[in-house]
Amino acid sequence: MSQNSKEEKVMNYTTYLFDFDYTLANSSAGIVLCFQHVLQRHGYVEVSDDAIKRTIGKTLEESFSILTGVTNEELLKAYRSEYVKEADVFMTANTVLYPETDSTIRALKKAGKKTGIISTKFRYRICELLDKKQLTGLFDIIVGGEDVKAPKPSPEGLLFAMERLGASKEETLYIGDSVVDAETALAAGVDFAGVTHGVTTADELARYPHRKVMCSLEELIG
């Protein structure tokens, strides 16, 4: 398939499912703030903001383990609980949608497409921001970290959303910013489009099967 025909196919799906952090919204400021509060409370004072940003998209336990070297499950759960309390205060106020998110999702809905979000972030946290921006009604389904037993790159959340929406693998595109998202699409057997909003480079995304690697979500709609 030529590059042009690959790109033409991007709009030929009936269902567009998105990751959230670094795909639809930039919550890195809030994430870094919450992690640093917890880390510094426990004596981890030299973890860089960039190191934290590199873990965005992983579960909280995975992220804390990467950042601290801790492997004790109970301790990681305790850190997770502390993070959630911090996020209740700071996250939504420190999260912004990317400039093209609103117009892109509205264009997809106007074209009759089904849309959804599949994220490791808690669903209620995503809904809190979308409600604030009056965008909740633009998504047919939102699957958060509390809705699945296995986090990405397990395809559980993606397959669940497709089943609920009545979408086949052939008519579904998953859009994300990280290699975890690319691995999730691959595991689910659906096409993938990468967006370079986050810390993952275009070259890193392009190593995985993909329809397109984009600088902006606007490229979904031409």
C-alpha positions as CSV (number, residue, x, y, z in Angstrom):
1,M,0.0,0.0,0.0
2,S,1.4,3.4,-0.9
3,Q,1.8,6.2,1.6
4,N,-1.0,8.2,0.0
5,S,-3.4,5.3,0.0
6,K,-2.6,4.6,3.6
7,E,-3.3,8.2,4.5
8,E,-6.6,8.3,2.5
9,K,-7.8,5.3,4.5
10,V,-7.5,7.2,7.8
11,M,-11.0,8.7,7.3
12,N,-12.5,5.5,6.1
13,Y,-13.2,4.1,9.6
14,T,-16.5,4.2,11.4
15,T,-15.0,4.2,14.9
16,Y,-12.2,6.4,16.3
17,L,-10.9,5.5,19.7
18,F,-8.4,7.7,21.5
19,D,-5.9,7.6,24.3
20,F,-6.3,10.6,26.6
21,D,-3.1,11.9,28.1
22,Y,-0.7,13.4,25.5
23,T,-3.3,12.5,22.8
24,L,-6.4,14.6,23.5
25,A,-5.1,16.6,26.5
26,N,-1.9,17.7,28.1
27,S,-2.1,16.9,31.8
28,S,1.7,16.7,32.2
29,A,1.8,19.7,34.6
30,G,-0.8,18.2,36.9
31,I,0.8,14.7,36.7
32,V,4.3,16.0,37.5
33,L,3.0,18.1,40.4
34,C,1.2,15.1,41.9
35,F,4.1,12.8,41.5
36,Q,6.6,15.2,42.9
37,H,4.4,15.8,46.0
38,V,4.3,12.1,46.7
39,L,7.9,11.4,45.8
40,Q,9.4,14.2,47.8
41,R,7.2,13.3,50.8
42,H,9.0,10.0,50.8
43,G,12.5,11.3,50.3
44,Y,12.8,10.9,46.5
45,V,13.9,14.5,45.9
46,E,16.1,14.0,42.8
47,V,13.5,12.6,40.3
48,S,13.3,14.9,37.3
49,D,10.1,16.2,35.8
50,D,11.2,14.6,32.4
51,A,11.6,11.2,34.1
52,I,8.0,11.5,35.3
53,K,6.8,12.6,31.9
54,R,8.3,9.5,30.3
55,T,6.0,7.3,32.5
56,I,2.8,8.9,31.4
57,G,0.4,6.3,30.0
58,K,1.6,3.6,32.4
59,T,-0.3,2.6,35.6
60,L,0.5,4.6,38.7
61,E,2.1,1.5,40.3
62,E,4.3,1.0,37.2
63,S,5.3,4.6,37.2
64,F,6.2,4.7,40.9
65,S,8.2,1.5,40.5
66,I,10.2,2.9,37.5
67,L,10.8,6.2,39.3
68,T,11.8,4.8,42.7
69,G,13.0,1.3,42.1
70,V,10.4,0.1,44.7
71,T,8.9,-3.3,43.8
72,N,6.9,-4.0,47.0
73,E,3.2,-4.1,45.9
74,E,1.7,-2.8,49.1
75,L,4.1,0.2,49.1
76,L,3.3,1.0,45.5
77,K,-0.4,0.8,46.3
78,A,0.1,3.2,49.1
79,Y,2.0,5.7,46.8
80,R,-0.9,5.3,44.3
81,S,-3.5,6.2,47.0
82,E,-1.5,9.3,47.9
83,Y,-1.2,10.3,44.3
84,V,-5.0,10.0,43.8
85,K,-5.6,12.3,46.7
86,E,-3.2,14.8,45.2
87,A,-4.9,14.5,41.8
88,D,-8.3,15.2,43.3
89,V,-7.0,18.6,44.2
90,F,-4.6,19.5,41.4
91,M,-5.3,17.5,38.2
92,T,-8.2,19.1,36.4
93,A,-7.0,22.6,37.1
94,N,-3.6,21.7,35.5
95,T,-4.9,19.9,32.5
96,V,-5.6,21.5,29.1
97,L,-7.1,20.1,25.9
98,Y,-4.9,20.4,22.8
99,P,-6.1,23.3,20.6
100,E,-7.4,21.0,17.8
101,T,-9.1,18.4,20.1
102,D,-12.5,20.1,20.2
103,S,-12.7,20.8,16.4
104,T,-11.4,17.4,15.4
105,I,-13.9,15.4,17.6
106,R,-16.8,17.6,16.4
107,A,-15.8,17.0,12.8
108,L,-15.7,13.3,13.3
109,K,-19.1,13.3,14.9
110,K,-20.5,15.5,12.2
111,A,-19.3,12.9,9.7
112,G,-21.2,10.2,11.6
113,K,-18.3,8.6,13.3
114,K,-18.3,6.8,16.6
115,T,-15.8,8.1,19.1
116,G,-14.4,6.9,22.4
117,I,-11.5,7.2,24.9
118,I,-9.5,4.3,26.2
119,S,-7.0,5.4,29.0
120,T,-5.2,4.2,32.1
121,K,-6.4,7.5,33.7
122,F,-9.5,7.1,35.9
123,R,-12.7,7.6,33.9
124,Y,-14.2,10.0,36.5
125,R,-11.1,12.2,36.1
126,I,-11.5,12.3,32.3
127,C,-15.2,13.1,32.6
128,E,-14.5,15.9,35.1
129,L,-12.4,17.7,32.5
130,L,-14.7,17.0,29.6
131,D,-17.7,18.2,31.6
132,K,-15.8,21.4,32.3
133,K,-15.2,21.8,28.6
134,Q,-18.7,20.7,27.6
135,L,-17.4,17.8,25.5
136,T,-18.6,14.7,27.4
137,G,-21.5,14.2,24.9
138,L,-19.1,14.0,22.0
139,F,-17.8,10.6,23.1
140,D,-19.9,7.5,22.8
141,I,-17.8,5.6,25.4
142,I,-15.1,6.3,27.9
143,V,-13.1,3.4,29.4
144,G,-10.8,4.4,32.3
145,G,-8.3,2.5,34.4
146,E,-11.0,1.5,36.9
147,D,-13.0,-0.3,34.2
148,V,-10.5,-3.0,33.3
149,K,-8.6,-5.8,35.0
150,A,-5.5,-5.5,32.9
151,P,-4.1,-2.1,31.8
152,K,-2.7,-1.2,28.4
153,P,-1.0,-2.7,26.5
154,S,-3.6,-5.3,27.2
155,P,-6.3,-4.9,24.6
156,E,-9.1,-5.4,27.2
157,G,-10.3,-1.8,27.3
158,L,-10.1,-1.4,23.5
159,L,-11.9,-4.6,22.8
160,F,-14.6,-3.8,25.4
161,A,-15.3,-0.4,23.8
162,M,-15.5,-2.0,20.3
163,E,-18.0,-4.6,21.6
164,R,-20.1,-1.9,23.2
165,L,-20.1,0.2,20.1
166,G,-20.7,-2.7,17.7
167,A,-17.5,-1.9,15.8
168,S,-15.4,-4.5,14.0
169,K,-11.6,-4.5,14.1
170,E,-11.5,-3.5,10.4
171,E,-13.5,-0.4,10.9
172,T,-11.7,0.8,14.1
173,L,-8.8,3.2,14.4
174,Y,-7.0,3.7,17.7
175,I,-5.1,7.0,18.2
176,G,-2.4,7.4,20.8
177,D,0.9,9.1,21.6
178,S,3.0,6.3,23.0
179,V,4.5,2.9,22.2
180,V,2.1,1.5,24.8
181,D,-0.8,2.7,22.7
182,A,0.8,1.2,19.5
183,E,1.3,-2.1,21.4
184,T,-2.4,-1.9,22.5
185,A,-3.7,-1.5,19.0
186,L,-1.4,-4.3,17.8
187,A,-2.7,-6.6,20.6
188,A,-6.3,-5.8,19.7
189,G,-5.8,-6.3,16.0
190,V,-6.8,-2.8,15.0
191,D,-5.2,-0.1,13.0
192,F,-3.1,2.6,14.8
193,A,-2.4,6.3,14.2
194,G,0.3,8.0,16.3
195,V,0.4,11.6,17.3
196,T,3.5,13.3,18.5
197,H,2.0,15.5,21.3
198,G,4.0,13.8,24.0
199,V,7.6,12.6,24.7
200,T,7.5,9.7,22.2
201,T,9.1,10.6,18.9
202,A,7.7,10.0,15.4
203,D,10.5,7.5,14.8
204,E,9.6,5.5,17.9
205,L,6.0,5.4,16.9
206,A,6.8,4.5,13.3
207,R,8.6,1.3,14.4
208,Y,5.1,-0.2,15.0
209,P,2.4,-1.0,12.4
210,H,0.6,2.3,11.8
211,R,-1.6,4.1,9.3
212,K,-0.1,7.5,10.0
213,V,2.1,9.3,12.5
214,M,0.8,12.8,12.9
215,C,1.9,16.1,14.4
216,S,-1.7,17.1,15.0
217,L,-5.1,15.4,15.4
218,E,-6.3,17.6,12.6
219,E,-4.6,15.3,10.2
220,L,-7.3,12.7,10.9
221,I,-9.8,14.9,9.0
222,G,-7.6,16.3,6.3
